[in-house]
Amino acid sequence: MIYVIGSGFSGLTTAYALYLRGIKSTVISPSEKFKKNNINLFNYLLKNNNEFYYNSSSLKKEILKINNTKLLNCKYFLSHSDGGQSNFWGGVVGNSYNYESKNSKIRKSSFFVLKKKYNLLLNLIGLPKIDREKIEKKNYINTRNYFVKKKNVSSLKKFLIKKKISFISNIYVKKIDFINNNLISYNLKNKEMINLSYNKVFISCGPVETAKLLINSISKLNRVTLKETRHFYCFLKIKKNLSSRFLDINLKKYKFYCQIYSNKDALSILYKKISQKTKKELKKGYYFAQCYLDEKFSGKITINKNKNKFIIIGKENKNFKIDEFRKYIKKFNKKNQKILIKKFYFNQIGASNHLGCSFPIINNSNKINSVNTFGKLNKQKNIYLSDSSVLNSIDTSPLTSFSIFNLLRMVLHNKDIK
């Protein structure tokens, strides 16, 4: 049996890529019994430091019983619904061609040989065909041409079910028994431990849950460190009309990506209601934005286990100086002609969930906490990581569509997968 652990977008894309190889898989999800259609992001934003936020409080209690976890200096959210983290921030975001891969071990050219298959998948999930975009560069601001699809999972899941891909729900995988090829799991419905026998496993739990699963499974692995893009919110005033609500802002030392919402759109994100489509052109007025700083200012999240308890610790990047950042913002406001950043608020580490770099990509390595370029876990047979854990760098721009592209590459180019 070939299992994909996780029904987020990475998990579903993995199952789709395996299907293209003629391989039937079974997707494991803990979400069915604990479905919650409306995720109130406003509640999440008001959460205190050192708190988890799940899409379901009852699911949170069950999972924390299985993996006792404590947070320090960060807050963190997890979604175990179909679609995973994309449920929170508004859906699937593209364009993959913008992804900055200069720090990656994977050549960008290796993705584009799959362009046809990639565009077919985008069409299936409702995103338009994407080509290289023209970037408008004016006065410290690069305008980006991204696309967003909010209802991002149902069509892909329906397609997979139609193609006889199996789904099992209410199952939380705690540990992999590599010797006996078993997934030691907890049935959330019956509240019983069960073993699932596997031939191959693709882990698509998201970096934190992936780290927990592997720490539980590998005796010599007791710590995993993740990078997280430094995230902040801001209120801004548009002084001249913009052609897009997606921007890269260059302040020399401090570069960040900015996604702008109208007041109506911001409320729709906070309360998870379906809103009208945001107009491509943003007119003069006040707006709300979420922003991600360049990777060199990323914070760190360390997951380690001590006496059957996971400790998740958030740590600021020493290179980031908030007073210095304020000075750069003031200079930016004086010099650019397009926007004025009025106020900004930095959230706790763990709050953006814009994570990557948890497992270094090293081919033919003896290191137990590394993968090869196809996501295969080194020193283990038939175990693959197939989520954003297999990204050596974190771009400031959205990762969703690039992760889709990366997963297609990892599965379709890997000759060892049969």
C-alpha positions in Angstrom: 0.0 0.0 0.0 1.3 3.5 -0.9 0.2 6.2 1.6 0.2 10.0 1.3 0.0 11.4 4.9 -1.9 14.7 4.7 -4.8 16.1 2.6 -3.5 19.6 2.3 -2.6 20.9 -1.2 0.8 19.2 -1.1 -0.8 15.8 -0.2 -3.4 16.1 -3.0 -0.8 17.2 -5.5 1.4 14.2 -4.5 -1.5 11.8 -5.1 -2.2 13.5 -8.4 1.4 13.2 -9.5 1.5 9.5 -8.5 -1.7 9.0 -10.5 0.1 10.5 -13.6 2.7 7.8 -13.0 0.0 5.1 -13.0 0.3 4.6 -9.2 -2.7 4.4 -7.0 -2.3 5.8 -3.5 -4.3 6.2 -0.3 -4.5 9.7 1.2 -4.7 9.8 5.1 -6.5 12.7 6.7 -7.5 13.3 10.3 -10.1 16.0 9.3 -13.4 14.3 8.5 -14.9 13.9 11.9 -13.8 17.4 13.0 -14.8 19.4 9.9 -15.3 23.1 10.5 -16.4 25.0 7.4 -15.7 28.5 8.6 -12.2 29.2 10.0 -12.3 32.5 11.9 -8.9 34.0 11.2 -9.9 37.0 13.4 -9.8 34.6 16.5 -6.3 33.5 15.4 -4.9 37.0 15.1 -6.1 37.7 18.7 -4.5 34.6 20.1 -1.8 35.1 22.8 1.8 34.2 22.4 2.6 30.5 23.1 -0.8 29.3 21.9 -1.8 26.8 19.2 -4.7 27.5 17.0 -6.4 24.6 15.2 -9.3 24.8 12.8 -11.1 22.6 15.4 -10.8 22.9 19.2 -11.9 19.2 19.6 -9.3 18.0 17.2 -6.7 20.1 19.0 -7.4 18.3 22.3 -7.1 14.9 20.7 -3.9 15.6 18.9 -2.3 17.2 21.9 -3.1 14.0 23.8 -1.2 12.0 21.2 1.8 14.5 20.9 2.0 16.5 24.1 3.4 19.9 22.9 4.4 23.2 24.5 5.1 26.5 22.6 7.7 29.0 23.7 8.1 32.5 22.2 5.8 31.7 19.3 2.3 31.0 18.3 1.3 28.5 15.7 -1.7 27.4 13.7 -2.5 24.0 12.1 -5.3 23.1 9.8 -6.1 19.5 9.3 -9.0 20.1 6.9 -8.6 19.4 3.2 -6.5 22.2 1.7 -4.4 22.6 4.8 -2.8 25.9 5.5 -4.2 27.5 2.3 -7.6 27.6 4.1 -6.3 30.5 6.3 -4.6 32.9 3.9 -7.1 32.9 1.0 -6.3 29.9 -1.2 -3.9 28.9 -3.8 -1.6 31.6 -5.1 0.5 31.6 -8.3 2.8 32.6 -10.4 5.6 30.0 -10.1 7.8 31.8 -12.6 8.6 34.5 -10.1 10.2 32.1 -7.6 13.7 33.2 -6.6 15.8 30.0 -6.7 19.3 31.3 -6.5 19.7 29.8 -3.0 18.2 26.5 -3.9 19.9 23.2 -4.7 17.3 22.6 -7.4 17.8 24.3 -10.8 14.8 26.3 -11.9 15.1 24.9 -15.4 14.2 21.4 -14.0 10.6 22.6 -13.3 9.7 24.0 -16.7 10.0 20.8 -18.6 6.8 19.9 -16.8 5.0 23.1 -17.9 2.3 21.3 -19.8 1.4 18.9 -16.9 1.6 21.9 -14.5 -0.8 24.0 -16.6 -3.2 21.0 -16.7 -3.2 20.8 -12.9 -3.8 24.6 -12.7 -6.7 24.3 -15.0 -8.1 21.5 -12.8 -8.0 23.6 -9.7 -9.3 26.7 -11.5 -6.2 28.9 -11.9 -5.5 30.4 -15.3 -2.6 29.2 -17.5 0.5 30.9 -16.2 3.4 32.2 -18.3 6.3 34.4 -17.5 5.0 37.8 -16.4 6.0 41.3 -17.1 7.1 42.9 -13.8 6.4 46.6 -13.5 9.3 48.2 -11.7 8.7 51.7 -10.5 10.1 53.8 -7.6 11.1 51.0 -5.2 8.0 48.9 -6.1 7.8 45.8 -8.3 4.2 45.0 -9.3 3.5 41.3 -9.5 0.8 39.5 -11.5 -0.5 36.7 -9.2 -3.7 34.8 -9.2 -5.7 33.5 -6.3 -8.2 30.7 -6.1 -10.1 30.5 -2.8 -12.1 27.3 -3.3 -8.9 25.4 -4.0 -9.3 21.8 -3.1 -12.7 20.3 -3.9 -12.2 20.0 -7.7 -8.9 18.2 -7.3 -10.2 15.9 -4.6 -13.2 15.1 -6.7 -10.9 14.3 -9.7 -8.8 12.0 -7.6 -11.9 10.1 -6.2 -13.1 9.7 -9.7 -9.8 8.2 -10.7 -10.2 5.6 -7.8 -7.7 7.3 -5.4 -8.6 6.2 -1.9 -9.1 8.5 1.1 -9.3 7.5 4.7 -10.3 10.0 7.4 -10.1 10.3 11.2 -6.6 8.9 11.2 -3.6 10.7 12.8 -0.2 9.1 12.1 2.0 9.3 15.2 5.0 7.2 14.2 6.6 5.2 11.4 7.9 1.7 12.2 10.7 1.4 9.6 11.6 -2.1 10.5 8.1 -3.6 10.1 6.8 -1.1 7.5 3.9 0.1 9.7 2.3 3.4 10.3 1.5 3.5 14.0 -1.7 5.6 14.0 -4.5 6.8 16.1 -8.1 6.4 15.1 -9.7 9.7 16.2 -13.2 8.3 15.8 -12.8 5.1 17.8 -9.9 6.4 19.9 -7.8 3.3 19.3 -4.2 2.8 18.1 -4.0 1.0 14.7 -1.2 -0.2 12.4 -1.3 0.5 8.7 1.1 -1.6 6.6 2.9 0.3 3.8 5.2 -0.1 0.8 5.9 3.6 0.3 5.0 6.7 2.3 4.8 10.3 1.2 4.7 12.7 4.1 2.8 15.9 3.4 1.9 17.0 6.9 3.4 20.5 6.7 6.9 21.2 8.2 6.0 21.2 11.9 3.9 18.0 11.8 6.4 16.4 9.5 9.2 17.2 12.0 7.1 15.7 14.9 6.4 12.5 13.0 10.1 11.9 12.1 11.3 12.8 15.6 8.9 10.1 16.9 10.1 7.6 14.3 13.9 8.1 14.3 15.6 7.3 17.5 18.7 9.4 16.8 16.7 12.4 15.6 15.7 14.7 18.5 15.6 18.1 16.9 14.5 19.8 13.7 15.0 23.5 12.9 12.7 25.4 10.5 13.0 28.8 9.0 10.0 31.1 9.0 9.7 34.2 6.9 9.4 37.3 9.2 5.8 38.4 8.9 4.0 41.6 9.6 0.7 43.5 8.9 0.5 47.1 7.9 -2.0 49.8 7.1 -1.2 51.8 4.0 -2.5 54.6 1.8 -2.4 54.3 -2.0 -1.4 57.7 -3.4 -1.6 56.7 -7.1 -3.5 53.9 -8.6 -1.8 50.5 -8.6 -2.2 47.9 -11.4 -2.0 44.9 -8.9 -2.5 44.2 -5.2 0.7 42.1 -5.1 3.9 44.0 -4.7 7.6 43.5 -4.0 9.0 46.5 -2.1 12.8 47.1 -2.1 14.2 49.1 0.8 17.8 48.2 -0.1 18.7 46.2 3.0 15.1 45.3 3.8 13.1 43.7 0.9 9.6 42.4 1.5 6.6 41.0 -0.4 3.2 42.8 0.2 -0.3 41.5 -0.5 -2.9 44.2 -0.3 -6.6 43.8 0.7 -9.4 46.3 0.6 -11.3 46.8 3.8 -14.1 44.5 2.5 -11.5 41.9 1.4 -9.7 42.0 4.7 -12.9 41.3 6.6 -13.7 38.4 4.2 -10.3 36.9 5.1 -10.8 37.5 8.8 -14.3 35.9 8.9 -13.7 33.5 6.1 -16.7 34.6 4.1 -16.8 34.6 0.3 -16.2 38.1 -0.9 -16.3 39.8 -4.3 -13.2 39.5 -6.4 -10.6 42.2 -5.6 -10.3 44.6 -8.6 -6.9 44.4 -10.4 -6.5 48.1 -10.1 -6.3 49.5 -6.6 -7.5 53.1 -6.4 -6.5 55.9 -4.0 -7.4 55.2 -0.4 -6.5 53.2 2.7 -5.9 49.4 2.7 -4.7 46.5 4.8 -1.7 44.4 3.8 0.2 41.3 5.0 3.9 41.3 4.3 6.9 38.9 4.4 10.5 40.0 4.8 13.4 38.6 2.8 14.7 35.2 3.8 17.9 36.6 5.4 15.7 38.0 8.2 13.8 34.8 8.7 13.2 33.6 12.3 13.7 30.1 13.4 11.4 27.5 14.9 13.1 24.6 16.7 11.1 21.4 17.4 12.7 19.1 19.9 11.4 16.3 22.1 12.2 15.8 25.8 10.6 13.2 28.0 7.7 12.5 25.6 6.9 16.2 25.3 7.6 18.3 22.2 9.0 21.8 22.8 8.5 24.3 20.0 10.6 27.4 20.4 10.5 30.5 18.3 13.6 32.6 17.9 14.0 36.0 16.3 16.7 36.6 13.7 19.5 38.7 15.2 20.0 40.5 11.9 16.6 42.0 12.1 16.5 45.4 13.9 13.0 46.8 14.2 14.3 50.4 14.9 16.4 50.3 11.8 13.5 48.9 9.8 11.4 51.9 10.9 14.0 54.3 9.6 13.9 52.5 6.2 10.1 52.7 6.1 10.3 56.5 6.8 12.8 56.9 3.9 10.6 54.8 1.6 7.5 56.9 2.5 9.4 60.1 1.5 10.8 58.9 -1.8 8.2 56.7 -3.4 5.2 58.2 -5.2 2.8 55.2 -5.0 2.1 54.2 -1.4 2.4 55.4 2.1 2.9 52.8 4.9 1.1 54.3 7.9 1.4 51.6 10.7 2.9 48.1 10.9 2.6 45.3 13.4 5.0 42.4 13.7 3.5 39.1 14.8 5.1 36.4 16.8 7.4 33.8 15.2 5.2 30.9 14.0 2.3 33.2 13.1 2.9 33.4 9.3 3.3 29.7 8.6 5.5 30.6 5.7 7.9 27.8 6.4 10.6 25.9 4.7 14.2 24.6 4.9 13.4 22.0 7.6 15.4 19.2 5.8 18.5 20.0 3.8 18.7 18.6 0.3 21.9 16.4 0.2 22.3 13.6 -2.3 23.8 10.3 -1.1 24.1 11.5 2.5 24.4 9.6 5.7 22.7 12.4 7.6 19.3 11.1 8.9 17.7 14.6 8.8 18.2 15.2 5.1 16.6 14.3 1.8 17.8 14.0 -1.8 16.6 16.2 -4.6 13.5 14.0 -5.0 12.5 14.3 -1.3 13.6 10.8 -0.4 14.6 10.6 3.3 18.2 9.6 3.5 19.1 6.3 5.2 15.5 5.1 5.0 13.8 3.1 2.3 10.6 4.2 0.6 10.0 7.3 2.8 9.5 10.6 0.9 8.8 14.1 2.1 6.4 15.8 -0.2 5.6 19.3 1.2 7.4 22.6 1.8 9.9 20.7 4.0 11.8 20.1 0.7 12.6 23.7 -0.1 16.1 24.9 0.7 15.1 28.6 0.5 12.0 30.6 1.2 11.0 33.2 -1.3 9.2 36.4 0.0 6.5 35.7 -2.6 3.8 33.0 -2.1 5.0 29.4 -2.2 1.8 27.5 -3.0 2.1 27.2 -6.8 5.8 26.7 -6.7 5.3 23.9 -4.2 2.9 22.3 -6.7 5.5 22.6 -9.4 8.2 21.1 -7.1 6.0 18.2 -6.2 5.3 17.3 -9.8 9.1 17.4 -10.5 9.9 15.2 -7.4 7.4 12.5 -8.3 7.4 12.5 -12.1 11.2 12.7 -12.5 12.1 10.2 -9.8 12.9 6.9 -11.5 13.0 5.0 -8.2 9.3 5.5 -7.7 7.5 2.5 -9.4 
